[in-house]
C-alpha cells in the first residue's frame, strides 16, 4: 500500500477519514506516535487484533496497549483512582503507558490475566485525530526489525510490512524510543519500564 502523508501539525480531514474507513473495515495501519511508529487496528475488531499478533509474531500472552483520545476517554476503559488521575492529568498527552484495571468495555484479548490494560494518550495530532473520528481507541504496538530495532521512518515500514497494511502513515521522522510504563493499579505508582517519558518523579516516592 502506498504511503499516506498526513500533516503532523494539522492533519487533513479527508486523509484521516480514509484511515478511519480502513480501520472500520478491519484493516491494519502503521502510524506515528510521540515515541515510535507502531501498528494498530480498531480495539473492538477481534479479527484485526489477531492479524496484528500475526504480523508481530507476538505471543498471545503478551497483551497490547491501546490509545485513547484524552483523559476523559480513559475513564470509559479503565478504573482510575484519584491519585492516578492526578498523575495522568499532569503527564498526558505524553510518552507514557499507564497500566490500569480494565472496565468491562475492554475486550478480553487485550487484557492481562489480572484484568489490567496498558493505555496511552500520545502527544501526536495524527493518531489522536484518527481516534476521535473513529469514536473509540485503537491498538498501539511497536514493530521492530532485526529483532529489536524500532522504526523511525515510514519508508522502512512500507518496505517490510506494506503488503500486510492498509496504510503506512507518514508523519515525519521520529526519534524512536519506547514509552515509559507505569503501573497505577496499586496504592502508589510502580515504574515497569524506563523509556522516553521522565520517571524520576516516581522513583523518589
LINURDA-V357727 format. One record per backbone hydrogen bond with DSSP energy under -0.5 kcal/mol. NH is the residue of the N-H (numbers start at 0). CO is the residue of the C=O. E is the energy in kcal/mol with one decimal. If there is no record, write none. Layout:
NH&CO&E, NH&CO&E
This chain:
3&167&-2.6, 4&2&-0.7, 5&3&-0.7, 5&169&-2.0, 14&11&-0.5, 15&11&-2.4, 16&12&-2.5, 17&13&-1.2, 18&14&-1.8, 19&15&-2.4, 20&16&-2.4, 21&17&-1.8, 22&18&-2.3, 23&19&-2.6, 24&20&-1.4, 25&22&-1.8, 26&21&-2.5, 28&39&-2.3, 29&166&-2.4, 30&37&-2.5, 32&35&-1.9, 36&150&-1.1, 37&30&-2.6, 37&35&-0.6, 38&140&-2.7, 39&28&-2.4, 42&136&-1.9, 44&41&-1.7, 45&43&-0.8, 48&44&-2.1, 49&45&-2.4, 50&46&-1.7, 51&47&-2.1, 52&48&-2.2, 53&49&-2.0, 54&50&-2.6, 55&51&-2.4, 56&52&-1.5, 57&52&-2.0, 61&58&-1.7, 62&60&-0.6, 64&139&-0.8, 65&117&-2.1, 66&137&-3.0, 67&119&-2.7, 73&69&-1.4, 74&70&-1.1, 75&72&-1.4, 76&72&-0.6, 76&73&-1.5, 77&73&-1.6, 78&100&-2.7, 79&77&-0.6, 80&78&-0.6, 84&80&-2.5, 85&81&-2.0, 86&82&-1.9, 87&83&-2.7, 88&84&-2.6, 89&85&-1.5, 90&86&-1.8, 91&87&-2.4, 92&120&-0.7, 93&120&-1.9, 95&93&-2.0, 96&179&-3.1, 97&118&-2.6, 98&96&-0.5, 98&181&-2.5, 99&97&-0.6, 99&116&-2.5, 100&78&-0.7, 101&114&-2.8, 102&76&-1.8, 105&102&-1.4, 109&106&-1.6, 110&107&-1.7, 111&115&-2.0, 114&111&-1.9, 116&99&-2.7, 118&97&-2.5, 118&116&-0.5, 119&65&-2.3, 123&121&-1.7, 124&7&-0.5, 127&123&-1.7, 128&124&-2.4, 129&125&-2.0, 130&126&-2.0, 131&127&-2.5, 132&128&-2.2, 133&129&-2.2, 134&130&-2.7, 135&130&-0.6, 137&66&-1.1, 138&40&-2.7, 139&64&-2.7, 140&38&-1.5, 142&36&-0.9, 144&148&-2.3, 147&145&-1.8, 148&144&-2.0, 149&147&-0.6, 150&142&-0.9, 156&152&-1.0, 157&153&-2.6, 158&154&-2.2, 159&155&-1.6, 160&156&-3.5, 161&156&-0.7, 161&157&-1.2, 163&160&-2.7, 164&161&-1.4, 165&27&-3.2, 166&27&-0.8, 167&1&-0.7, 168&29&-2.9, 168&166&-0.6, 169&3&-2.9, 170&168&-0.8, 170&171&-0.5, 173&151&-2.2, 175&173&-1.3, 176&34&-2.4, 179&94&-2.2, 180&192&-2.0, 181&96&-2.6, 181&179&-0.5, 182&189&-3.4, 183&98&-2.7, 183&181&-0.6, 189&182&-1.9, 191&180&-2.7, 191&189&-0.6, 192&180&-1.7, 194&192&-0.6, 194&196&-0.6, 195&177&-2.8, 196&94&-0.9, 201&198&-1.2, 202&198&-1.4, 203&199&-1.0, 204&201&-1.2
